[in-house]
């Protein structure tokens, strides 16, 4: 056997320990937290944790995900594609929001136009006998109960098919408590405001 043949196995045996020297695997790994974890970090944070803790605790409970190391052009392309997809989603969401706002503005403008064209809304109420209605202004008569914004909104919806939240109605007083003519203010988002005339009259059996 030649000297060269005897030397090759020895070189192979000696080379392995040298190549593996200093390659001890780290016990910690970088992860991204998907939820707040006490004594580890807040959701979204990128932290170092023990490999075993990640493998047996955080990952099975979906509290964290592994951080994928950069692997060159392919990884960069993937990240760029993800960023482009996120930007497209955000742009689409913004466009949808603008479309909803535009649609709401058109509906509210139409509603205000119909309200302006309405005749006064007439409400019949039972009146308090004259000797007990000293609190009513002028020739008005005090009524039992009152007329509220909810009553006006209900009348608009049921009699005229105009849906308005009671919070959009403004009255000089919170409640109307006597007969007479009144003006309510209707304010609708993206459309402005309009005057709505309201009339309270004695019930038919008392007129």
C-alpha positions as CSV (number, residue, x, y, z in Angstrom):
1,X,0.0,0.0,0.0
2,X,1.4,3.4,-1.0
3,X,1.9,6.3,1.4
4,X,-0.9,8.2,-0.4
5,X,-3.4,5.4,0.1
6,X,-2.5,5.2,3.8
7,X,-2.8,8.9,4.3
8,X,-6.3,9.5,2.9
9,X,-8.3,7.7,5.6
10,X,-6.3,9.5,8.3
11,X,-6.9,12.9,6.7
12,X,-10.6,12.1,6.6
13,X,-10.7,11.1,10.2
14,X,-8.8,14.2,11.3
15,X,-10.8,16.6,9.1
16,X,-14.3,15.9,10.6
17,X,-13.7,17.2,14.1
18,X,-12.0,20.3,12.7
19,X,-15.0,21.1,10.4
20,X,-17.5,20.8,13.2
21,X,-15.6,22.7,15.8
22,X,-17.5,25.9,17.0
23,X,-20.8,24.9,15.3
24,X,-22.7,24.4,18.6
25,X,-26.4,25.1,17.9
26,X,-27.9,28.1,19.7
27,X,-30.6,27.3,22.3
28,X,-32.6,30.5,21.4
29,X,-34.5,31.3,18.3
30,X,-36.1,34.5,16.9
31,X,-39.9,34.5,16.7
32,X,-42.8,37.0,16.1
33,X,-45.4,37.1,18.9
34,X,-49.0,36.7,17.7
35,X,-50.4,37.5,21.1
36,X,-49.3,39.3,24.3
37,X,-47.2,36.8,26.3
38,X,-46.3,37.6,29.9
39,X,-42.6,38.1,30.6
40,X,-41.9,37.5,26.8
41,X,-43.4,40.5,24.9
42,X,-46.3,42.1,23.3
43,X,-48.2,41.0,20.2
44,X,-46.2,41.9,17.0
45,X,-42.9,42.0,18.7
46,X,-39.9,40.1,17.4
47,X,-38.0,38.4,20.2
48,X,-35.6,35.7,21.1
49,X,-37.0,32.7,23.0
50,X,-35.8,29.3,24.0
51,X,-36.3,26.7,21.2
52,X,-38.0,24.2,23.5
53,X,-40.4,26.9,24.8
54,X,-41.3,27.8,21.2
55,X,-41.7,24.2,20.1
56,X,-43.8,23.0,23.1
57,X,-45.6,26.1,24.3
58,X,-45.8,29.2,22.1
59,X,-46.2,27.6,18.6
60,X,-48.8,24.9,19.6
61,X,-50.9,27.6,21.3
62,X,-50.5,29.9,18.2
63,X,-48.9,32.6,20.4
64,X,-45.9,33.0,18.1
65,X,-44.6,32.1,14.6
66,X,-41.1,31.5,13.4
67,X,-39.2,34.3,11.8
68,X,-38.1,33.2,8.3
69,X,-34.5,34.1,7.7
70,X,-33.6,36.0,4.5
71,X,-32.7,33.6,1.8
72,X,-31.7,35.8,-1.1
73,X,-33.6,37.0,-4.2
74,X,-36.4,34.5,-3.9
75,X,-37.2,35.5,-0.4
76,X,-37.0,39.2,-1.3
77,X,-39.4,38.6,-4.2
78,X,-41.9,36.8,-1.9
79,X,-41.8,39.7,0.6
80,X,-42.3,42.3,-2.2
81,X,-45.3,40.3,-3.4
82,X,-46.7,40.2,0.1
83,X,-46.2,44.0,0.4
84,X,-47.9,44.6,-2.9
85,X,-50.8,42.5,-1.9
86,X,-51.2,44.3,1.3
87,X,-51.1,47.7,-0.5
88,X,-53.7,46.5,-2.9
89,X,-56.0,45.3,-0.1
90,X,-55.6,48.7,1.7
91,X,-56.3,50.5,-1.6
92,X,-59.4,48.4,-2.2
93,X,-60.7,49.0,1.4
94,X,-60.2,52.8,0.9
95,X,-62.1,52.7,-2.4
96,X,-64.9,50.7,-0.7
97,X,-65.1,53.2,2.1
98,X,-65.3,56.1,-0.4
99,X,-68.0,54.4,-2.3
100,X,-70.1,53.8,0.9
101,X,-69.6,57.5,1.8
102,X,-70.7,58.6,-1.6
103,X,-73.8,56.3,-1.5
104,X,-74.7,57.6,2.0
105,X,-74.4,61.2,0.8
106,X,-76.7,60.6,-2.2
107,X,-79.3,58.9,0.0
108,X,-79.2,61.6,2.6
109,X,-79.5,64.4,-0.1
110,X,-82.5,62.6,-1.6
111,X,-84.1,62.3,1.9
112,X,-83.6,66.1,2.6
113,X,-85.1,67.0,-0.7
114,X,-88.2,65.0,0.1
115,X,-88.4,66.4,3.6
116,X,-88.3,70.0,2.2
117,X,-91.2,69.2,-0.1
118,X,-93.4,67.8,2.6
119,X,-96.6,69.4,4.0
120,X,-96.5,69.9,7.7
121,X,-96.6,66.6,9.7
122,X,-99.9,66.7,11.6
123,X,-100.2,65.0,15.0
124,X,-103.4,64.7,16.9
125,X,-103.3,64.8,20.6
126,X,-105.8,64.9,23.4
127,X,-105.8,68.4,25.0
128,X,-105.9,69.3,28.6
129,X,-109.1,71.1,29.6
130,X,-108.7,74.9,29.4
131,X,-109.0,75.5,33.1
132,X,-105.9,73.3,33.6
133,X,-103.7,74.4,30.7
134,X,-102.5,77.8,31.9
135,X,-98.9,76.8,31.0
136,X,-99.6,76.7,27.2
137,X,-98.2,79.7,25.2
138,X,-100.7,82.1,23.5
139,X,-103.8,80.5,22.2
140,X,-102.2,77.0,22.3
141,X,-103.6,74.2,24.4
142,X,-101.6,72.0,26.6
143,X,-101.7,68.3,25.5
144,X,-101.6,65.1,27.5
145,X,-98.2,63.6,27.3
146,X,-95.9,65.1,24.6
147,X,-94.6,64.9,21.1
148,X,-91.0,63.6,20.9
149,X,-88.3,63.3,18.3
150,X,-89.0,59.6,18.2
151,X,-92.7,60.3,17.3
152,X,-91.6,62.5,14.4
153,X,-89.1,60.0,13.1
154,X,-91.7,57.2,13.2
155,X,-94.2,59.4,11.3
156,X,-91.6,60.1,8.6
157,X,-90.9,56.4,8.2
158,X,-94.4,55.0,8.4
159,X,-96.3,57.7,6.4
160,X,-93.6,58.9,3.9
161,X,-91.0,56.1,3.7
162,X,-88.2,58.4,4.9
163,X,-85.9,56.8,7.3
164,X,-84.3,59.3,9.7
165,X,-82.7,58.6,13.1
166,X,-84.3,60.5,15.9
167,X,-80.8,61.8,16.9
168,X,-80.8,63.7,13.5
169,X,-83.9,65.7,14.5
170,X,-83.5,69.0,16.4
171,X,-86.3,70.7,18.3
172,X,-86.3,74.1,20.1
173,X,-87.4,72.1,23.2
174,X,-86.7,68.4,23.8
175,X,-90.5,67.7,23.7
176,X,-93.5,69.5,22.4
177,X,-96.2,69.8,25.0
178,X,-98.9,72.0,23.5
179,X,-100.8,72.5,20.2
180,X,-99.4,74.7,17.5
181,X,-97.0,74.9,14.6
182,X,-93.3,74.0,15.1
183,X,-90.2,73.6,13.0
184,X,-87.7,70.8,13.5
185,X,-84.2,70.8,12.0
186,X,-83.1,67.6,10.2
187,X,-79.3,67.2,9.9
188,X,-78.0,64.4,7.8
189,X,-74.4,63.5,7.3
190,X,-72.7,64.6,4.0
191,X,-76.0,66.3,3.0
192,X,-76.5,69.3,5.3
193,X,-79.8,70.2,7.0
194,X,-83.4,71.1,6.2
195,X,-86.5,72.4,8.1
196,X,-89.3,70.0,8.8
197,X,-92.7,71.5,9.7
198,X,-94.7,69.9,12.5
199,X,-98.3,70.7,13.6
200,X,-100.0,69.5,16.7
201,X,-103.8,69.7,16.8
202,X,-106.5,68.6,19.2
203,X,-107.7,65.1,18.6
204,X,-110.7,64.9,16.1
205,X,-113.2,64.1,18.9
206,X,-112.2,67.3,20.7
207,X,-112.1,69.7,17.7
